[in-house]
Amino acid sequence: MGLFDRFRRVVKSNINDMISKAENPEKMLNQLIVDMNQQLIESKKSVASAIADEKKLERQVNENRSQAAEWERKAMMALKAGKEDLAREALVRKQEYDSYASQLEEQWTAQHESVEKLKESLRGLQQKIDEAQRKKNLLIARSKRADAQKKIQQTVSGMSNSSAFEVFDRMAHRVDQLEAEVAAAGEIADMSSRGDELEDRFKELEGSGSAGTDRMLEDLKKRMSLEDNTQSGQGTTTGDSTDTGSSSSVEDDPLEELKKKMNDGAEE
């Protein structure tokens, strides 16, 4: 069992060395599995060599048993031939092969028991490595999760120790101030536009009054033109009547009366 004791010592030594230098758990575990598989390969080679020795001993036992049986056959043949001396020599040779075969059989039995134990240990070692492979995957996942949590904690700690959140608060206050200034500017612009609108409405009102006066003046001119045409048609009868109508039209000029009324209204 020294083989597997050596295997355990090598693996344990590698583990202790890796743990002391555990900068990358995933790399460490992967390398550990590689080392274990390499040791497993070496162990399989040793077990295979032990099995080969067992087979060799078994073959030698069978060969010596066969030789012993052959010399026994020869001794019987010599007895049948009446040659006891030859038969006795054949039996001596048979005893030699039987003795050697018995010794080899003892060795084969011990080797066979050892090989069976080695096989059982090898199967157990294979199971251990398979279990280590599964644990490796779990440990790597746990290591990555712990590393992620550590980075998050460091980030949060770094934020809490710095003025990052204070910068955001100041920026929020600054944006609020800008929004208030924009709203105030909008109100001022609305007030100015309402004042301009009021002035425009008064200008429109004044303009409409002047336009109305101009229209009245144009209408009055048209009426006077019609009256003048009518009076000129009637004035051909007598010159006196013409002179009288002409002087009457001057004295009763509606435009002059309108101007007088407008002047009186302006003075009031």
Backbone as numpy.savetxt, mean C-alpha at the origin, in Angstrom:
# Nx Ny Nz CAx CAy CAz Cx Cy Cz
25.25 -42.39 18.90 24.44 -41.18 18.90 25.29 -39.91 18.90
26.64 -40.11 18.79 27.52 -38.96 18.76 27.26 -38.07 17.56
26.75 -38.66 16.50 26.46 -37.90 15.29 25.46 -36.79 15.57
24.37 -37.12 16.24 23.33 -36.13 16.49 23.70 -35.20 17.63
24.52 -35.67 18.55 25.05 -34.76 19.56 25.90 -33.68 18.91
26.70 -34.09 17.94 27.51 -33.12 17.20 26.62 -32.15 16.42
25.57 -32.70 15.85 24.62 -31.85 15.10 24.02 -30.79 16.02
23.58 -31.21 17.21 22.97 -30.27 18.14 23.97 -29.21 18.58
25.22 -29.63 18.81 26.24 -28.65 19.22 26.50 -27.62 18.13
26.58 -28.08 16.91 26.83 -27.15 15.79 25.68 -26.18 15.64
24.45 -26.71 15.65 23.28 -25.85 15.49 23.17 -24.86 16.64
23.38 -25.34 17.86 23.30 -24.47 19.04 24.35 -23.37 18.96
25.55 -23.72 18.52 26.61 -22.73 18.38 26.23 -21.68 17.36
25.68 -22.12 16.22 25.26 -21.17 15.19 24.16 -20.26 15.69
23.21 -20.85 16.44 22.10 -20.05 16.95 22.61 -18.97 17.91
23.49 -19.38 18.84 24.01 -18.40 19.80 24.77 -17.29 19.10
25.54 -17.64 18.08 26.29 -16.63 17.34 25.36 -15.69 16.59
24.31 -16.24 15.99 23.37 -15.41 15.23 22.55 -14.51 16.14
22.14 -15.05 17.28 21.34 -14.24 18.20 22.16 -13.05 18.71
23.44 -13.29 18.97 24.29 -12.19 19.44 24.49 -11.13 18.36
24.31 -11.51 17.09 24.46 -10.57 15.98 23.12 -10.34 15.27
22.04 -10.47 16.00 20.70 -10.46 15.38 20.33 -9.05 14.93
20.87 -8.66 13.79 20.49 -7.39 13.20 19.29 -7.55 12.27
19.21 -8.68 11.60 18.11 -8.97 10.68 17.55 -10.34 11.03
16.45 -10.40 11.79 15.91 -11.70 12.22 15.56 -12.61 11.04
15.01 -12.05 9.98 14.63 -12.88 8.84 15.85 -13.52 8.21
16.90 -12.75 8.02 18.14 -13.28 7.45 18.75 -14.33 8.38
18.70 -14.06 9.68 19.27 -14.99 10.65 18.54 -16.33 10.62
17.20 -16.28 10.61 16.42 -17.52 10.62 16.59 -18.30 9.32
16.63 -17.59 8.22 16.84 -18.29 6.94 18.20 -18.98 6.91
19.21 -18.30 7.41 20.53 -18.92 7.45 20.56 -20.10 8.40
19.81 -20.00 9.49 19.75 -21.10 10.45 19.12 -22.33 9.80
18.04 -22.12 9.04 17.40 -23.25 8.36 18.36 -23.87 7.34
19.10 -23.02 6.64 20.08 -23.53 5.67 21.12 -24.38 6.38
21.62 -23.92 7.53 22.62 -24.68 8.28 22.04 -26.00 8.78
20.81 -25.96 9.25 20.18 -27.19 9.75 20.00 -28.21 8.62
19.57 -27.73 7.47 19.42 -28.64 6.33 20.76 -29.21 5.88
21.79 -28.38 5.96 23.12 -28.87 5.60 23.58 -29.95 6.57
23.33 -29.72 7.87 23.67 -30.74 8.86 22.81 -31.99 8.68
21.58 -31.80 8.26 20.71 -32.95 8.00 21.26 -33.80 6.85
21.74 -33.12 5.82 22.34 -33.84 4.69 23.54 -34.66 5.16
24.40 -34.05 5.99 25.56 -34.76 6.51 25.13 -35.95 7.38
24.06 -35.73 8.17 23.55 -36.82 9.02 23.00 -37.95 8.17
22.31 -37.61 7.10 21.78 -38.65 6.21 22.92 -39.47 5.59
24.00 -38.77 5.24 25.14 -39.49 4.68 25.72 -40.46 5.70
25.80 -40.03 6.95 26.33 -40.91 8.00 25.41 -42.10 8.24
24.11 -41.85 8.26 23.15 -42.94 8.44 23.23 -43.90 7.26
23.36 -43.37 6.06 23.48 -44.21 4.88 24.73 -45.08 4.96
25.82 -44.52 5.47 27.05 -45.30 5.64 26.86 -46.42 6.67
26.12 -46.11 7.75 25.85 -47.12 8.77 24.97 -48.24 8.20
24.00 -47.86 7.39 23.13 -48.86 6.76 23.94 -49.73 5.82
24.88 -49.11 5.09 25.75 -49.88 4.19 26.60 -50.88 4.97
27.12 -50.46 6.13 27.90 -51.38 6.97 27.02 -52.53 7.45
25.78 -52.21 7.81 24.86 -53.26 8.24 24.63 -54.28 7.12
24.39 -53.79 5.93 24.17 -54.68 4.78 25.42 -55.54 4.51
26.57 -54.92 4.64 27.82 -55.65 4.40 27.98 -56.78 5.42
27.71 -56.49 6.70 27.80 -57.51 7.73 26.79 -58.63 7.50
25.60 -58.24 7.09 24.56 -59.25 6.81 25.00 -60.15 5.66
25.60 -59.55 4.65 26.08 -60.33 3.52 27.20 -61.27 3.95
28.10 -60.79 4.77 29.20 -61.64 5.25 28.69 -62.80 6.12
27.69 -62.54 6.94 27.09 -63.62 7.75 26.51 -64.70 6.85
25.78 -64.25 5.84 25.15 -65.21 4.93 26.21 -66.01 4.15
27.28 -65.33 3.76 28.35 -66.02 3.02 29.03 -67.09 3.90
29.31 -66.71 5.14 29.95 -67.68 6.04 29.00 -68.84 6.38
27.75 -68.54 6.54 26.79 -69.62 6.76 26.75 -70.56 5.54
26.81 -69.98 4.39 26.81 -70.80 3.16 28.06 -71.67 3.08
29.20 -71.08 3.42 30.46 -71.84 3.41 30.42 -72.98 4.44
29.86 -72.68 5.61 29.75 -73.74 6.64 28.86 -74.87 6.14
27.76 -74.53 5.49 26.88 -75.55 4.95 27.57 -76.35 3.85
28.40 -75.68 3.05 29.13 -76.36 1.97 30.15 -77.36 2.54
30.86 -76.96 3.56 31.83 -77.88 4.16 31.13 -79.04 4.88
29.96 -78.76 5.41 29.20 -79.87 6.00 28.80 -80.88 4.91
28.41 -80.38 3.77 28.05 -81.24 2.64 29.26 -82.08 2.20
30.40 -81.42 2.16 31.62 -82.13 1.76 32.00 -83.21 2.78
31.80 -82.91 4.10 32.11 -83.92 5.12 31.21 -85.14 4.97
29.95 -84.91 4.69 29.01 -86.01 4.49 29.42 -86.83 3.26
29.87 -86.15 2.23 30.30 -86.83 1.00 31.53 -87.68 1.29
32.44 -87.15 2.14 33.66 -87.93 2.49 33.29 -89.16 3.31
32.35 -89.04 4.23 31.92 -90.18 5.02 31.31 -91.26 4.13
30.51 -90.82 3.18 29.92 -91.79 2.26 31.00 -92.52 1.46
32.09 -91.79 1.23 33.20 -92.41 0.49 34.10 -93.23 1.40
33.81 -93.24 2.74 34.61 -94.00 3.67 35.90 -93.32 4.06
35.99 -92.03 3.85 37.21 -91.28 4.15 36.95 -90.39 5.38
37.09 -90.98 6.58 36.77 -90.25 7.79 37.74 -89.10 8.05
39.03 -89.29 7.71 39.99 -88.20 7.93 39.60 -86.96 7.12
39.23 -87.19 5.88 38.81 -86.07 5.03 37.53 -85.45 5.56
36.63 -86.28 6.05 35.39 -85.76 6.60 35.66 -84.92 7.84
36.63 -85.42 8.66 36.96 -84.67 9.88 37.53 -83.30 9.53
38.40 -83.22 8.56 38.97 -81.93 8.14 37.88 -80.99 7.62
36.92 -81.57 6.89 35.83 -80.75 6.38 34.97 -80.19 7.51
34.77 -81.01 8.57 33.99 -80.53 9.70 34.72 -79.43 10.47
36.07 -79.56 10.55 36.85 -78.49 11.19 36.67 -77.17 10.43
36.76 -77.27 9.10 36.56 -76.05 8.28 35.13 -75.50 8.49
34.14 -76.40 8.58 32.75 -75.95 8.80 32.64 -75.21 10.13
33.28 -75.69 11.17 33.23 -75.05 12.48 33.86 -73.64 12.44
34.93 -73.53 11.68 35.57 -72.22 11.54 34.59 -71.20 10.91
33.93 -71.62 9.87 32.98 -70.71 9.21 31.78 -70.43 10.11
31.32 -71.46 10.86 30.20 -71.23 11.77 30.58 -70.24 12.87
31.80 -70.40 13.39 32.26 -69.49 14.45 32.37 -68.05 13.93
32.98 -67.92 12.76 33.13 -66.56 12.18 31.77 -65.96 11.85
30.86 -66.78 11.34 29.51 -66.32 11.02 28.79 -65.86 12.28
28.99 -66.58 13.40 28.34 -66.19 14.66 28.87 -64.85 15.13
30.19 -64.65 15.02 30.76 -63.37 15.41 30.21 -62.21 14.54
30.17 -62.49 13.23 29.64 -61.46 12.32 28.16 -61.18 12.59
27.45 -62.25 12.97 26.02 -62.07 13.23 25.79 -61.19 14.47
26.68 -61.36 15.48 26.58 -60.50 16.64 26.81 -59.03 16.26
27.84 -58.82 15.44 28.11 -57.46 14.99 26.96 -56.91 14.15
26.42 -57.78 13.29 25.30 -57.34 12.45 24.09 -56.96 13.30
23.82 -57.76 14.35 22.68 -57.45 15.22 22.87 -56.09 15.89
24.07 -55.87 16.40 24.35 -54.58 17.05 24.24 -53.42 16.02
24.80 -53.67 14.83 24.74 -52.63 13.79 23.30 -52.38 13.36
22.53 -53.44 13.25 21.13 -53.29 12.85 20.35 -52.45 13.88
20.58 -52.74 15.16 19.91 -51.96 16.20 20.33 -50.50 16.15
21.63 -50.29 15.93 22.14 -48.91 15.84 21.54 -48.19 14.64
21.45 -48.87 13.51 20.89 -48.25 12.30 19.43 -47.89 12.51
18.67 -48.76 13.16 17.26 -48.46 13.42 17.11 -47.23 14.30
17.98 -47.12 15.30 17.94 -45.93 16.15 18.32 -44.68 15.37
19.34 -44.82 14.50 19.75 -43.69 13.67 18.62 -43.25 12.72
17.93 -44.24 12.16 16.81 -43.91 11.29 15.72 -43.16 12.05
15.43 -43.66 13.25 14.40 -43.00 14.06 14.83 -41.58 14.42
16.09 -41.43 14.79 16.60 -40.09 15.12 16.57 -39.18 13.90
16.90 -39.75 12.75 16.90 -38.96 11.52 15.49 -38.49 11.18
14.51 -39.37 11.36 13.12 -38.96 11.13 12.72 -37.85 12.11
13.13 -38.02 13.37 12.84 -36.96 14.35 13.50 -35.65 14.00
14.74 -35.74 13.48 15.45 -34.53 13.09 14.76 -33.85 11.92
14.28 -34.64 10.98 13.57 -34.08 9.84 12.30 -33.36 10.30
11.60 -33.97 11.27 10.41 -33.34 11.82 10.75 -32.03 12.54
11.87 -32.05 13.26 12.30 -30.84 13.95 12.60 -29.71 12.95
13.26 -30.07 11.87 13.59 -29.05 10.86 12.32 -28.53 10.21
11.36 -29.43 9.92 10.08 -28.99 9.34 9.36 -28.06 10.32
9.40 -28.41 11.59 8.77 -27.55 12.60 9.50 -26.21 12.69
10.82 -26.26 12.60 11.60 -25.01 12.62 11.27 -24.14 11.42
11.02 -24.77 10.28 10.64 -24.02 9.08 9.32 -23.29 9.30
8.37 -24.01 9.90 7.06 -23.36 10.17 7.22 -22.25 11.20
7.99 -22.52 12.25 8.21 -21.50 13.27 8.95 -20.30 12.69
9.85 -20.59 11.75 10.60 -19.50 11.12 9.65 -18.52 10.44
8.69 -19.07 9.69 7.72 -18.20 9.02 6.91 -17.38 10.02
6.52 -18.01 11.12 5.76 -17.28 12.15 6.62 -16.21 12.80
7.86 -16.57 13.09 8.76 -15.62 13.73 9.07 -14.44 12.82
9.24 -14.72 11.54 9.50 -13.63 10.58 8.30 -12.70 10.52
7.09 -13.28 10.48 5.87 -12.45 10.45 5.78 -11.61 11.72
6.06 -12.23 12.88 6.02 -11.49 14.14 7.09 -10.40 14.17
8.27 -10.73 13.63 9.35 -9.75 13.61 8.99 -8.55 12.74
8.39 -8.81 11.58 8.00 -7.71 10.69 6.91 -6.86 11.35
5.96 -7.54 12.01 4.90 -6.79 12.68 5.46 -5.94 13.82
6.38 -6.53 14.59 6.99 -5.77 15.69 7.81 -4.60 15.14
8.51 -4.82 14.03 9.31 -3.75 13.42 8.42 -2.62 12.93
7.27 -2.99 12.32 6.33 -1.97 11.85 5.77 -1.17 13.02
5.40 -1.87 14.10 4.90 -1.18 15.28 5.96 -0.26 15.88
7.20 -0.74 15.88 8.28 0.08 16.41 8.44 1.36 15.59
8.38 1.24 14.27 8.53 2.42 13.41 7.37 3.39 13.62
6.16 2.83 13.79 4.99 3.70 14.03 5.16 4.44 15.35
5.60 3.70 16.39 5.80 4.34 17.68 6.87 5.42 17.60
7.93 5.15 16.86 8.97 6.15 16.70 8.46 7.38 15.96
7.62 7.13 14.95 7.06 8.25 14.19 6.15 9.10 15.07
5.26 8.41 15.82 4.35 9.12 16.71 5.12 9.87 17.78
6.14 9.21 18.34 6.96 9.86 19.35 7.68 11.07 18.78
8.18 10.92 17.56 8.86 12.05 16.93 7.92 13.22 16.69
6.68 12.90 16.31 5.70 13.98 16.09 5.34 14.67 17.39
5.17 13.88 18.44 4.77 14.47 19.72 5.89 15.33 20.30
7.12 14.99 19.97 8.24 15.76 20.50 8.59 16.95 19.62
8.00 17.06 18.47 8.31 18.17 17.57 7.12 19.12 17.51
7.27 20.14 16.68 6.22 21.14 16.55 5.42 20.93 15.28
5.35 19.67 14.80 4.62 19.41 13.55 3.15 19.78 13.69
2.53 19.34 14.78 1.11 19.63 14.96 0.90 21.12 15.20
1.86 21.77 15.87 1.74 23.20 16.07 1.77 23.94 14.73
2.58 23.45 13.81 2.62 24.05 12.47 1.26 23.94 11.79
0.63 22.77 11.92 -0.70 22.60 11.33 -1.70 23.55 11.98
-1.63 23.71 13.30 -2.56 24.62 13.98 -2.35 26.05 13.50
-1.08 26.47 13.40 -0.83 27.83 12.92 -1.32 28.02 11.48
-1.11 26.98 10.67 -1.58 27.07 9.30 -3.11 27.18 9.25
-3.79 26.42 10.12 -5.26 26.48 10.16 -5.72 27.88 10.55
-5.07 28.47 11.56 -5.43 29.84 11.96 -5.17 30.84 10.82
-4.08 30.62 10.11 -3.75 31.51 8.99 -4.81 31.41 7.90
-5.24 30.18 7.60 -6.28 30.00 6.58 -7.59 30.66 7.03
-7.93 30.51 8.33 -9.14 31.16 8.84 -9.06 32.67 8.68
-7.87 33.23 8.96 -7.69 34.67 8.83 -7.85 35.12 7.37
-7.26 34.33 6.45 -7.38 34.68 5.02 -8.83 34.61 4.56
-9.56 33.58 5.01 -10.97 33.47 4.64 -11.77 34.66 5.18
-11.47 35.09 6.42 -12.17 36.24 6.98 -11.86 37.51 6.18
-10.59 37.68 5.79 -10.24 38.85 4.99 -10.93 38.85 3.64
-11.01 37.66 3.01 -11.70 37.57 1.72 -13.18 37.91 1.88
-13.82 37.43 2.97 -15.23 37.72 3.19 -15.44 39.22 3.41
-14.53 39.86 4.19 -14.64 41.29 4.43 -14.49 42.08 3.14
-13.52 41.69 2.32 -13.34 42.37 1.04 -14.57 42.24 0.16
-15.22 41.06 0.21 -16.44 40.86 -0.57 -17.56 41.78 -0.11
-17.69 41.93 1.23 -18.74 42.83 1.73 -18.48 44.26 1.31
-17.21 44.67 1.37 -16.89 46.05 0.96 -17.19 46.24 -0.52
-16.88 45.25 -1.32 -17.16 45.35 -2.76 -18.66 45.43 -3.01
-19.45 44.69 -2.23 -20.91 44.74 -2.39 -21.45 46.12 -2.03
-20.88 46.71 -0.95 -21.32 48.05 -0.55 -21.01 49.07 -1.64
-19.83 48.97 -2.22 -19.45 49.91 -3.29 -20.34 49.73 -4.50
-20.62 48.48 -4.82 -21.47 48.24 -6.00 -22.89 48.74 -5.77
-23.39 48.61 -4.52 -24.73 49.13 -4.25 -24.77 50.65 -4.35
-23.67 51.34 -3.87 -23.61 52.80 -4.01 -23.59 53.21 -5.46
-22.79 52.51 -6.28 -22.74 52.83 -7.71 -24.09 52.58 -8.37
-24.77 51.55 -7.95 -26.08 51.23 -8.52 -27.10 52.32 -8.20
-27.01 52.85 -6.95 -27.94 53.92 -6.56 -27.71 55.16 -7.40
-26.41 55.49 -7.60 -26.10 56.65 -8.43 -26.58 56.45 -9.86
-26.42 55.25 -10.38 -26.87 54.97 -11.75 -28.38 55.11 -11.87
-29.08 54.67 -10.82 -30.54 54.78 -10.88 -30.99 56.23 -10.90
-30.31 57.09 -10.08 -30.66 58.52 -10.09 -30.32 59.16 -11.43
-29.17 58.76 -12.00 -28.81 59.29 -13.32 -29.83 58.89 -14.37
-30.29 57.64 -14.25 -31.31 57.17 -15.21 -32.60 57.97 -15.06
-32.95 58.25 -13.75 -34.16 59.03 -13.51 -34.03 60.43 -14.09
-32.84 61.06 -13.84 -32.63 62.40 -14.38 -32.63 62.39 -15.90
-32.03 61.35 -16.46 -31.99 61.26 -17.92 -33.38 61.09 -18.51
-34.20 60.29 -17.84 -35.55 60.06 -18.36 -36.39 61.34 -18.28
-36.13 62.20 -17.23 -36.87 63.49 -17.13 -36.51 64.43 -18.25
-35.23 64.52 -18.57 -34.77 65.40 -19.67 -35.30 64.93 -21.00
-35.30 63.57 -21.16 -35.81 63.02 -22.43 -37.29 63.31 -22.57
-38.03 63.28 -21.44 -39.48 63.58 -21.50 -39.73 65.01 -21.89
-38.91 65.90 -21.35 -39.04 67.32 -21.70 -38.76 67.53 -23.18
-37.74 66.85 -23.69 -37.41 66.99 -25.12 -38.54 66.49 -25.99
-39.16 65.37 -25.57 -40.28 64.84 -26.36 -41.47 65.81 -26.36
-41.72 66.41 -25.17 -42.82 67.39 -25.10 -42.55 68.59 -26.00
-41.26 69.01 -26.03 -40.89 70.13 -26.87 -41.10 69.81 -28.34
-40.73 68.58 -28.74 -40.91 68.18 -30.13 -42.39 68.11 -30.49
-43.21 67.59 -29.60 -44.66 67.52 -29.84 -45.25 68.92 -30.00
-44.77 69.82 -29.12 -45.29 71.18 -29.18 -44.94 71.87 -30.49
-43.71 71.62 -30.96 -43.29 72.19 -32.24 -44.16 71.68 -33.37
-44.49 70.38 -33.33 -45.34 69.82 -34.39 -46.72 70.43 -34.37
-47.28 70.65 -33.17 -48.61 71.24 -33.05 -48.61 72.67 -33.57
-47.54 73.40 -33.21 -47.45 74.79 -33.67 -47.31 74.85 -35.18
-46.58 73.88 -35.74 -46.42 73.87 -37.20 -47.74 73.63 -37.89
-48.57 72.75 -37.31 -49.89 72.50 -37.89 -50.79 73.72 -37.79
-50.75 74.42 -36.64 -51.58 75.61 -36.46 -51.16 76.70 -37.42
-49.83 76.84 -37.62 -49.36 77.87 -38.54 -49.84 77.62 -39.96
-49.84 76.32 -40.35 -50.31 75.99 -41.69 -51.79 76.32 -41.85
-52.59 76.07 -40.81 -54.01 76.33 -40.87 -54.29 77.82 -40.97
-53.58 78.61 -40.17 -53.78 80.06 -40.16 -53.33 80.68 -41.47
-52.29 80.12 -42.07 -51.82 80.69 -43.34 -52.80 80.44 -44.45
-53.57 79.34 -44.35 -54.60 79.06 -45.36 -55.77 79.99 -45.23
-56.11 80.40 -44.03 -57.24 81.28 -43.81 -56.89 82.75 -44.03
-55.67 83.15 -44.00 -55.27 84.57 -44.06 -55.33 85.16 -45.46
-55.66 84.43 -46.45 -55.70 84.99 -47.82 -56.94 85.84 -48.06
-57.93 85.87 -47.16 -59.17 86.61 -47.35 -58.96 88.09 -47.19
-58.32 88.53 -46.13 -58.12 89.95 -45.88 -56.77 90.17 -45.30
-56.22 91.27 -45.60 -54.90 91.62 -45.03 -55.01 91.98 -43.59
-56.12 92.59 -43.18 -56.25 92.98 -41.78 -56.30 91.79 -40.87
-57.07 90.86 -41.43 -57.17 89.66 -40.57 -55.83 88.99 -40.42
-55.00 89.07 -41.48 -53.65 88.49 -41.41 -52.80 89.18 -40.40
-52.90 90.53 -40.44 -52.08 91.29 -39.49 -52.53 91.05 -38.08
-53.83 90.96 -37.96 -54.36 90.73 -36.61 -53.97 89.37 -36.10
-54.08 88.31 -37.00 -53.69 86.95 -36.56 -52.23 86.84 -36.25
-51.41 87.53 -37.02 -49.97 87.47 -36.80 -49.61 88.05 -35.46
-50.20 89.22 -35.13 -49.88 89.84 -33.85 -50.43 89.02 -32.71
-51.59 88.36 -33.00 -52.20 87.55 -31.94 -51.35 86.32 -31.66
-50.78 85.74 -32.76 -49.94 84.55 -32.55 -48.69 84.89 -31.78
-48.15 86.03 -31.94 -46.95 86.43 -31.21 -47.26 86.62 -29.75
-48.42 87.28 -29.52 -48.76 87.55 -28.13 -49.16 86.29 -27.39
-49.78 85.34 -28.13 -50.24 84.11 -27.46 -49.34 82.91 -27.78
-48.05 83.06 -27.83 -47.12 81.97 -28.17 -47.05 80.96 -27.01
-47.44 79.71 -27.22 -47.43 78.70 -26.13 -46.03 78.41 -25.62
-45.05 78.49 -26.47 -43.70 78.19 -26.03 -43.24 79.17 -24.97
-43.61 80.47 -25.20 -43.23 81.47 -24.21 -43.94 81.22 -22.91
-45.25 80.87 -23.02 -45.98 80.55 -21.79 -45.36 79.36 -21.06
-44.93 78.32 -21.79 -44.31 77.14 -21.18 -43.00 77.50 -20.52
-42.22 78.32 -21.19 -40.96 78.75 -20.59 -41.19 79.51 -19.30
-42.25 80.36 -19.32 -42.56 81.15 -18.13 -42.97 80.26 -16.98
-43.79 79.23 -17.30 -44.19 78.30 -16.26 -43.00 77.54 -15.68
-42.12 77.10 -16.55 -40.95 76.36 -16.08 -40.06 77.25 -15.23
-39.94 78.55 -15.59 -39.13 79.46 -14.79 -39.76 79.70 -13.44
-41.11 79.87 -13.46 -41.81 80.06 -12.18 -41.65 78.85 -11.28
-41.73 77.62 -11.88 -41.56 76.40 -11.08 -40.16 76.26 -10.52
-39.17 76.69 -11.29 -37.80 76.60 -10.83 -37.55 77.55 -9.68
-38.21 78.80 -9.73 -38.04 79.77 -8.66 -38.70 79.29 -7.38
-39.86 78.64 -7.52 -40.51 78.10 -6.33 -39.67 77.02 -5.70
